[in-house]
Amino acid sequence: MPLGADDLAACFSADYPEARAKFLSACEAAGFETVSHLNPVAKGPDGEDLVTDVASRGPAAASRVILMTSGTHGIEGYCGSGIQVALLREGAFAALPDDTRVVLVHALNPFGFAHKRRVNEDNIDLNRNFIDHAAGAPDSAVYSAIHPLVAPKDYGERPEHWDGQVLEWIQANGMEAFSAAISGGQYAHPDGLFYGGANPSWSNLLIRKITKEAFAGATQVRFMDIHTGLGPFGEVEKIGLGDAAAIARARAIWGEDVTDLAGGQSASAVVSGDISAACYAATGEIEDAAAIALEYGTVDPVSVLRALRFDNWLSMHAGAPGERAAPIKRMMVDAFYPQNDDWRESVVRLARKAVTETL
């Protein structure tokens, strides 16, 4: 049963500790078992532990498994956590079909969630980290050429100057080229935007462990990863992940409006190393596997990029005055987690629909 406005708003949180407490409480009330994984290399803003929690319900050896993740991109976990808590409190998983197991991963990137960053403790964009690192990183030459423009060391002092140069580059080369160069993923500049990392991150290794265990006895797998920051306010793009056969399966489940990320049909740039690589690697010989990203719109792309650039600058200037940090974190929250009841209602309603279609 859908929650009323006040109860729905109460599913969302003001910070990571509150979100985690609500998630664990909702899991207990809904009969889910939980396992917690401590991040061994990072702490929260006040020195608190950072934990990824995994909750499950249904037979351990179920042949049909639904996996839903939140917080892959840290701060986007505010939305993902709120959705997971709302679905649990509404009883969305109360009556599972036979031989079905649901696994909810809360705050896959707890550092970014707690610090209101999109990236992890190593400035890694987790959704660009799932490449085959042993085979070598994709070419980052295009990003390298504009890195001084999008992540200058003095951006915090001169944003108008650097914003102007970025606009000049876009006018000369086109917005599509800019989006591909910036957000597709880069592996040459650890201090830059959308950095994919030189090695698998802690969160990368963890989700590989989680998926391997979750899919061990499965013959059907459904994966949903919750994101924000791209698209019209409060609307969802169902981004299909995987090859052509996987996209066809996704459309049969979630609708013909599922877009094809690898095929260049999404509002997102084609990216390298997204999290579905871990999902599909864990499916092994399973043919009936499908994955989507639920991407919820917030504000315009220019505002999102501006927030990311300021946040990147702040992270590279640990000695920046405290009064600089607060407005930058406010920009990040505005870009990825609108404080708006209509937006919250919309994202939960659309997630509920996707979960119903999955079940």
LUMPATOR-209388 format. One record per residue (C-alpha): residue in one letter; x, y, z. Coordinates in nm, 2 decimals, decimal comma. Layout:
N
REC | A | X | Y | Z
...
This chain:
359
REC | M | 0,00 | 0,00 | 0,00
REC | P | 0,15 | 0,34 | -0,10
REC | L | 0,25 | 0,56 | 0,19
REC | G | 0,09 | 0,90 | 0,26
REC | A | 0,28 | 1,22 | 0,20
REC | D | 0,41 | 1,25 | 0,56
REC | D | 0,51 | 0,89 | 0,59
REC | L | 0,68 | 0,90 | 0,25
REC | A | 0,88 | 1,20 | 0,34
REC | A | 0,99 | 1,03 | 0,66
REC | C | 1,15 | 0,75 | 0,45
REC | F | 1,42 | 1,00 | 0,33
REC | S | 1,71 | 1,12 | 0,54
REC | A | 1,92 | 1,43 | 0,61
REC | D | 2,25 | 1,24 | 0,64
REC | Y | 2,41 | 0,89 | 0,60
REC | P | 2,38 | 0,77 | 0,96
REC | E | 2,01 | 0,86 | 0,96
REC | A | 1,96 | 0,68 | 0,63
REC | R | 2,14 | 0,37 | 0,75
REC | A | 1,94 | 0,35 | 1,07
REC | K | 1,61 | 0,39 | 0,88
REC | F | 1,71 | 0,12 | 0,63
REC | L | 1,81 | -0,13 | 0,90
REC | S | 1,49 | -0,06 | 1,10
REC | A | 1,27 | -0,11 | 0,79
REC | C | 1,46 | -0,43 | 0,70
REC | E | 1,40 | -0,58 | 1,04
REC | A | 1,03 | -0,49 | 1,03
REC | A | 0,99 | -0,64 | 0,68
REC | G | 1,16 | -0,97 | 0,78
REC | F | 1,48 | -0,91 | 0,59
REC | E | 1,81 | -1,06 | 0,71
REC | T | 2,10 | -0,81 | 0,70
REC | V | 2,48 | -0,85 | 0,67
REC | S | 2,71 | -0,54 | 0,72
REC | H | 3,04 | -0,47 | 0,55
REC | L | 3,27 | -0,22 | 0,71
REC | N | 3,47 | 0,00 | 0,48
REC | P | 3,83 | -0,06 | 0,61
REC | V | 3,99 | 0,24 | 0,45
REC | A | 3,76 | 0,54 | 0,51
REC | K | 3,56 | 0,72 | 0,78
REC | G | 3,27 | 0,96 | 0,78
REC | P | 3,29 | 1,34 | 0,84
REC | D | 3,29 | 1,29 | 1,22
REC | G | 3,51 | 0,98 | 1,22
REC | E | 3,22 | 0,74 | 1,22
REC | D | 3,24 | 0,40 | 1,06
REC | L | 3,12 | 0,36 | 0,70
REC | V | 2,92 | 0,05 | 0,62
REC | T | 2,75 | -0,11 | 0,32
REC | D | 2,45 | -0,31 | 0,44
REC | V | 2,31 | -0,60 | 0,24
REC | A | 1,95 | -0,72 | 0,32
REC | S | 1,79 | -1,02 | 0,18
REC | R | 1,46 | -1,21 | 0,19
REC | G | 1,35 | -1,53 | 0,03
REC | P | 1,52 | -1,88 | -0,01
REC | A | 1,90 | -1,86 | -0,01
REC | A | 1,91 | -2,10 | -0,31
REC | A | 1,63 | -1,93 | -0,50
REC | S | 1,65 | -1,97 | -0,88
REC | R | 1,51 | -1,62 | -0,93
REC | V | 1,70 | -1,32 | -0,78
REC | I | 1,62 | -0,95 | -0,77
REC | L | 1,91 | -0,72 | -0,67
REC | M | 1,86 | -0,35 | -0,61
REC | T | 2,15 | -0,12 | -0,52
REC | S | 2,17 | 0,23 | -0,39
REC | G | 2,45 | 0,48 | -0,34
REC | T | 2,68 | 0,36 | -0,62
REC | H | 2,74 | 0,73 | -0,67
REC | G | 2,76 | 0,82 | -0,30
REC | I | 2,53 | 1,13 | -0,27
REC | E | 2,28 | 0,97 | -0,50
REC | G | 2,22 | 0,73 | -0,21
REC | Y | 1,99 | 0,98 | -0,05
REC | C | 1,74 | 0,90 | -0,32
REC | G | 1,82 | 0,53 | -0,34
REC | S | 1,80 | 0,48 | 0,03
REC | G | 1,47 | 0,67 | 0,05
REC | I | 1,33 | 0,45 | -0,22
REC | Q | 1,44 | 0,13 | -0,06
REC | V | 1,30 | 0,23 | 0,28
REC | A | 0,97 | 0,34 | 0,13
REC | L | 0,94 | 0,01 | -0,06
REC | L | 1,01 | -0,19 | 0,25
REC | R | 0,76 | 0,01 | 0,46
REC | E | 0,50 | -0,02 | 0,19
REC | G | 0,54 | -0,40 | 0,19
REC | A | 0,65 | -0,42 | -0,17
REC | F | 0,84 | -0,74 | -0,10
REC | A | 0,59 | -0,89 | 0,15
REC | A | 0,44 | -1,15 | -0,09
REC | L | 0,72 | -1,28 | -0,30
REC | P | 0,66 | -1,54 | -0,57
REC | D | 0,78 | -1,89 | -0,50
REC | D | 1,15 | -1,95 | -0,54
REC | T | 1,23 | -1,58 | -0,54
REC | R | 1,49 | -1,39 | -0,34
REC | V | 1,53 | -1,01 | -0,31
REC | V | 1,86 | -0,86 | -0,22
REC | L | 1,89 | -0,49 | -0,13
REC | V | 2,24 | -0,33 | -0,12
REC | H | 2,23 | 0,00 | 0,08
REC | A | 2,51 | 0,26 | 0,03
REC | L | 2,75 | 0,07 | -0,19
REC | N | 2,97 | 0,37 | -0,18
REC | P | 2,92 | 0,49 | 0,19
REC | F | 3,21 | 0,74 | 0,17
REC | G | 3,05 | 0,94 | -0,10
REC | F | 2,71 | 0,91 | 0,07
REC | A | 2,84 | 1,03 | 0,41
REC | H | 3,06 | 1,31 | 0,26
REC | K | 2,80 | 1,42 | 0,01
REC | R | 3,03 | 1,33 | -0,28
REC | R | 2,95 | 1,14 | -0,60
REC | V | 3,29 | 0,96 | -0,59
REC | N | 3,45 | 0,73 | -0,33
REC | E | 3,74 | 0,78 | -0,09
REC | D | 3,99 | 0,77 | -0,38
REC | N | 3,81 | 1,02 | -0,59
REC | I | 3,69 | 0,72 | -0,81
REC | D | 3,36 | 0,73 | -0,99
REC | L | 3,25 | 0,38 | -0,90
REC | N | 3,04 | 0,35 | -1,21
REC | R | 3,36 | 0,38 | -1,43
REC | N | 3,57 | 0,14 | -1,21
REC | F | 3,45 | -0,19 | -1,35
REC | I | 3,69 | -0,22 | -1,64
REC | D | 3,94 | -0,50 | -1,68
REC | H | 4,22 | -0,32 | -1,51
REC | A | 4,47 | -0,60 | -1,60
REC | A | 4,40 | -0,54 | -1,97
REC | G | 4,48 | -0,17 | -1,95
REC | A | 4,26 | 0,14 | -1,92
REC | P | 4,06 | 0,29 | -2,21
REC | D | 4,23 | 0,59 | -2,38
REC | S | 4,18 | 0,92 | -2,19
REC | A | 4,34 | 1,15 | -2,45
REC | V | 4,03 | 1,36 | -2,52
REC | Y | 3,96 | 1,41 | -2,15
REC | S | 4,33 | 1,50 | -2,09
REC | A | 4,30 | 1,77 | -2,35
REC | I | 4,03 | 1,95 | -2,16
REC | H | 4,12 | 1,85 | -1,80
REC | P | 4,28 | 2,19 | -1,74
REC | L | 3,94 | 2,35 | -1,83
REC | V | 3,71 | 2,13 | -1,63
REC | A | 3,92 | 2,07 | -1,32
REC | P | 4,16 | 2,37 | -1,29
REC | K | 4,33 | 2,40 | -0,95
REC | D | 4,20 | 2,74 | -0,89
REC | Y | 3,84 | 2,68 | -1,00
REC | G | 3,72 | 2,77 | -0,65
REC | E | 3,86 | 3,12 | -0,69
REC | R | 3,77 | 3,19 | -1,06
REC | P | 3,47 | 2,99 | -1,17
REC | E | 3,34 | 3,25 | -1,41
REC | H | 3,67 | 3,25 | -1,60
REC | W | 3,68 | 2,87 | -1,63
REC | D | 3,31 | 2,84 | -1,70
REC | G | 3,36 | 3,07 | -1,99
REC | Q | 3,64 | 2,87 | -2,14
REC | V | 3,43 | 2,55 | -2,11
REC | L | 3,15 | 2,72 | -2,30
REC | E | 3,39 | 2,82 | -2,57
REC | W | 3,51 | 2,46 | -2,60
REC | I | 3,15 | 2,34 | -2,63
REC | Q | 3,07 | 2,60 | -2,89
REC | A | 3,37 | 2,49 | -3,10
REC | N | 3,33 | 2,11 | -3,05
REC | G | 2,96 | 2,05 | -2,96
REC | M | 2,78 | 1,94 | -2,65
REC | E | 2,78 | 1,57 | -2,75
REC | A | 3,16 | 1,57 | -2,78
REC | F | 3,19 | 1,75 | -2,45
REC | S | 2,96 | 1,50 | -2,27
REC | A | 3,14 | 1,20 | -2,41
REC | A | 3,48 | 1,35 | -2,31
REC | I | 3,38 | 1,44 | -1,96
REC | S | 3,14 | 1,18 | -1,83
REC | G | 3,24 | 0,87 | -2,04
REC | G | 3,51 | 0,80 | -1,79
REC | Q | 3,88 | 0,88 | -1,77
REC | Y | 4,18 | 0,70 | -1,62
REC | A | 4,47 | 0,94 | -1,64
REC | H | 4,39 | 1,21 | -1,38
REC | P | 4,32 | 1,10 | -1,03
REC | D | 4,24 | 1,46 | -0,94
REC | G | 3,99 | 1,50 | -1,22
REC | L | 3,62 | 1,44 | -1,29
REC | F | 3,47 | 1,09 | -1,36
REC | Y | 3,80 | 0,92 | -1,27
REC | G | 3,77 | 0,54 | -1,32
REC | G | 4,07 | 0,44 | -1,10
REC | A | 4,38 | 0,24 | -1,15
REC | N | 4,26 | -0,07 | -0,97
REC | P | 3,93 | -0,22 | -0,84
REC | S | 3,80 | -0,02 | -0,55
REC | W | 3,68 | -0,16 | -0,22
REC | S | 3,32 | -0,11 | -0,33
REC | N | 3,40 | -0,28 | -0,66
REC | L | 3,53 | -0,59 | -0,49
REC | L | 3,24 | -0,59 | -0,25
REC | I | 2,97 | -0,59 | -0,51
REC | R | 3,14 | -0,86 | -0,70
REC | K | 3,14 | -1,07 | -0,38
REC | I | 2,77 | -0,98 | -0,31
REC | T | 2,66 | -1,07 | -0,67
REC | K | 2,86 | -1,40 | -0,67
REC | E | 2,69 | -1,51 | -0,35
REC | A | 2,34 | -1,38 | -0,45
REC | F | 2,34 | -1,54 | -0,80
REC | A | 2,50 | -1,88 | -0,70
REC | G | 2,18 | -2,08 | -0,75
REC | A | 2,00 | -1,85 | -0,99
REC | T | 1,86 | -1,91 | -1,34
REC | Q | 1,70 | -1,57 | -1,36
REC | V | 1,85 | -1,25 | -1,25
REC | R | 1,71 | -0,89 | -1,24
REC | F | 1,93 | -0,60 | -1,14
REC | M | 1,83 | -0,24 | -1,07
REC | D | 2,08 | 0,04 | -0,98
REC | I | 1,94 | 0,37 | -0,86
REC | H | 2,09 | 0,70 | -0,98
REC | T | 2,00 | 1,07 | -0,99
REC | G | 2,12 | 1,38 | -1,17
REC | L | 2,03 | 1,33 | -1,53
REC | G | 1,71 | 1,41 | -1,71
REC | P | 1,39 | 1,60 | -1,65
REC | F | 1,29 | 1,68 | -1,28
REC | G | 1,13 | 1,38 | -1,11
REC | E | 1,12 | 1,17 | -1,42
REC | V | 1,30 | 0,84 | -1,48
REC | E | 1,51 | 0,71 | -1,76
REC | K | 1,53 | 0,33 | -1,75
REC | I | 1,88 | 0,28 | -1,89
REC | G | 1,93 | -0,07 | -2,02
REC | L | 2,27 | -0,22 | -1,94
REC | G | 2,45 | -0,50 | -2,13
REC | D | 2,45 | -0,64 | -2,48
REC | A | 2,17 | -0,64 | -2,74
REC | A | 2,01 | -0,96 | -2,60
REC | A | 2,01 | -0,82 | -2,24
REC | I | 1,85 | -0,50 | -2,37
REC | A | 1,58 | -0,70 | -2,54
REC | R | 1,51 | -0,89 | -2,21
REC | A | 1,50 | -0,56 | -2,02
REC | R | 1,25 | -0,41 | -2,26
REC | A | 1,03 | -0,72 | -2,22
REC | I | 1,03 | -0,67 | -1,84
REC | W | 1,04 | -0,29 | -1,79
REC | G | 0,89 | -0,16 | -2,12
REC | E | 0,99 | -0,06 | -2,47
REC | D | 1,11 | 0,28 | -2,34
REC | V | 1,42 | 0,11 | -2,19
REC | T | 1,71 | 0,28 | -2,35
REC | D | 2,04 | 0,12 | -2,47
REC | L | 2,34 | 0,27 | -2,29
REC | A | 2,61 | 0,09 | -2,50
REC | G | 2,41 | 0,16 | -2,81
REC | G | 2,42 | 0,54 | -2,75
REC | Q | 2,04 | 0,57 | -2,70
REC | S | 2,06 | 0,71 | -2,35
REC | A | 2,07 | 1,07 | -2,23
REC | S | 2,39 | 0,95 | -2,06
REC | A | 2,71 | 0,94 | -2,25
REC | V | 2,84 | 0,59 | -2,33
REC | V | 3,05 | 0,50 | -2,03
REC | S | 3,32 | 0,25 | -1,97
REC | G | 3,33 | 0,03 | -1,66
REC | D | 2,97 | 0,05 | -1,53
REC | I | 2,85 | -0,16 | -1,24
REC | S | 2,66 | -0,40 | -1,47
REC | A | 2,99 | -0,56 | -1,56
REC | A | 3,00 | -0,71 | -1,20
REC | C | 2,64 | -0,82 | -1,23
REC | Y | 2,69 | -1,00 | -1,56
REC | A | 3,03 | -1,15 | -1,46
REC | A | 2,85 | -1,31 | -1,16
REC | T | 2,57 | -1,46 | -1,37
REC | G | 2,82 | -1,70 | -1,53
REC | E | 2,62 | -1,93 | -1,76
REC | I | 2,28 | -1,77 | -1,67
REC | E | 2,12 | -1,66 | -1,99
REC | D | 1,81 | -1,49 | -1,84
REC | A | 1,97 | -1,19 | -1,69
REC | A | 1,87 | -0,82 | -1,73
REC | A | 1,99 | -0,50 | -1,57
REC | I | 1,88 | -0,14 | -1,57
REC | A | 1,98 | 0,19 | -1,41
REC | L | 1,69 | 0,39 | -1,28
REC | E | 1,81 | 0,74 | -1,35
REC | Y | 1,60 | 1,02 | -1,19
REC | G | 1,62 | 1,38 | -1,32
REC | T | 1,70 | 1,66 | -1,08
REC | V | 1,83 | 1,99 | -1,22
REC | D | 1,98 | 2,11 | -1,55
REC | P | 2,31 | 1,95 | -1,67
REC | V | 2,50 | 2,28 | -1,63
REC | S | 2,41 | 2,31 | -1,27
REC | V | 2,51 | 1,94 | -1,21
REC | L | 2,85 | 1,99 | -1,37
REC | R | 2,91 | 2,31 | -1,18
REC | A | 2,84 | 2,13 | -0,85
REC | L | 3,07 | 1,85 | -0,94
REC | R | 3,35 | 2,09 | -1,04
REC | F | 3,32 | 2,29 | -0,72
REC | D | 3,31 | 1,96 | -0,52
REC | N | 3,62 | 1,83 | -0,70
REC | W | 3,80 | 2,15 | -0,63
REC | L | 3,70 | 2,14 | -0,26
REC | S | 3,83 | 1,78 | -0,23
REC | M | 4,17 | 1,88 | -0,37
REC | H | 4,20 | 2,17 | -0,12
REC | A | 4,17 | 2,01 | 0,22
REC | G | 4,27 | 2,34 | 0,38
REC | A | 3,99 | 2,54 | 0,22
REC | P | 3,80 | 2,75 | 0,48
REC | G | 3,49 | 2,59 | 0,63
REC | E | 3,27 | 2,86 | 0,50
REC | R | 3,36 | 2,75 | 0,15
REC | A | 3,25 | 2,39 | 0,21
REC | A | 2,89 | 2,44 | 0,32
REC | P | 2,76 | 2,62 | 0,01
REC | I | 2,94 | 2,36 | -0,21
REC | K | 2,78 | 2,07 | -0,03
REC | R | 2,45 | 2,26 | -0,07
REC | M | 2,51 | 2,27 | -0,44
REC | M | 2,57 | 1,90 | -0,44
REC | V | 2,25 | 1,82 | -0,25
REC | D | 2,05 | 2,04 | -0,48
REC | A | 2,20 | 1,87 | -0,79
REC | F | 2,14 | 1,51 | -0,67
REC | Y | 1,87 | 1,52 | -0,40
REC | P | 1,60 | 1,78 | -0,44
REC | Q | 1,43 | 1,88 | -0,12
REC | N | 1,09 | 1,85 | -0,27
REC | D | 0,79 | 1,64 | -0,17
REC | D | 0,66 | 1,61 | -0,53
REC | W | 1,00 | 1,48 | -0,64
REC | R | 1,02 | 1,22 | -0,36
REC | E | 0,67 | 1,10 | -0,45
REC | S | 0,76 | 1,07 | -0,81
REC | V | 1,08 | 0,88 | -0,77
REC | V | 0,92 | 0,63 | -0,53
REC | R | 0,61 | 0,58 | -0,75
REC | L | 0,83 | 0,51 | -1,05
REC | A | 1,05 | 0,28 | -0,85
REC | R | 0,75 | 0,09 | -0,72
REC | K | 0,63 | 0,04 | -1,08
REC | A | 0,97 | -0,10 | -1,18
REC | V | 0,97 | -0,33 | -0,89
REC | T | 0,62 | -0,45 | -0,96
REC | E | 0,72 | -0,52 | -1,32
REC | T | 1,02 | -0,71 | -1,20
REC | L | 0,82 | -0,93 | -0,96
